[in-house]
């Protein structure tokens, strides 16, 4: 059984489960609540309560149960592997592929493909449904993901995520002509209180709200659309999609946060995880990868350029 230790800083406040989820992105808040209920989270050797508040200066220990047998089944699905070694692999996920099994998507996911390719050599921190998954991107977002093959690599990469040192740049096409050449969106995000399947901008003191920061830079302008690069400091669910929509510039093709008459031919938001950089957990070497724009994205850009010049 693996143990993780987290020390609360002087200014740390709020519910313990939410604070722990922020310290360890590899574990969801619901997973941490389950661990608390099982007595696997302690403070000074005493189990904590699910509704307990963070105590500044306190040291919290999280005991991770041994991984359960993987429930997702291996499937021989082709993978676009950009890099691989004994500790991790970097995968270029295609648009339309779900990262891990979930209701409505029991198989055909990236995890199913990884289980086949790695033959069981994946970290167990993410649990039976998310083996090796350090971070996720949406089904209809394409691009780069790093996957951990062992728990040590998973924890090291998760720590880089928690201190925002992992380099992540996404390319996107947004509606409208952005006023400035560069800028940022710094708004707290959480579940939409009117629709739990969606995310929304919330007040910073709202229950479940998490700090999120997206920097953006204009790459090309096409009048009614703008091609942008977004650099993430945080990695919240649907972050770029919600942040850009909150500025009045939702992403092209986004049926959830964009206009009702979205561009259906894009089959989802025009968003690609293009750059990914991190410190290798074993060697300490900085590694950076770049994924070319997939055909659906490149073709859309070509079309916009022609229409703008016409």
HUMO-V816425 format. One record per run of one state. SS is the DSSP state (alpha for helix, beta for strand, coil for the rest). FROM is the first residue (numbers start at 0). LEN is the number of residues. Records with the same first field share a line. If there is no record, write none. Layout:
SS->FROM-LEN, FROM-LEN
//
This chain:
coil->0-1, 7-7, 23-5, 37-3, 43-2, 47-5, 53-5, 64-16, 84-3, 93-8, 102-2, 105-4, 118-14, 133-8, 148-2, 162-4, 175-6, 186-2, 192-2, 201-8, 210-2, 221-3, 232-6, 246-4, 251-12, 266-4, 279-6, 290-4, 309-1
beta->1-6, 14-1, 40-3, 45-2, 52-1, 58-6, 80-4, 87-6, 101-1, 104-1, 132-1, 141-7, 166-9, 181-5, 188-4, 194-7, 209-1, 212-9, 224-8, 250-1, 270-9, 285-5
alpha->15-8, 28-9, 109-9, 150-12, 238-8, 263-3, 294-15
//
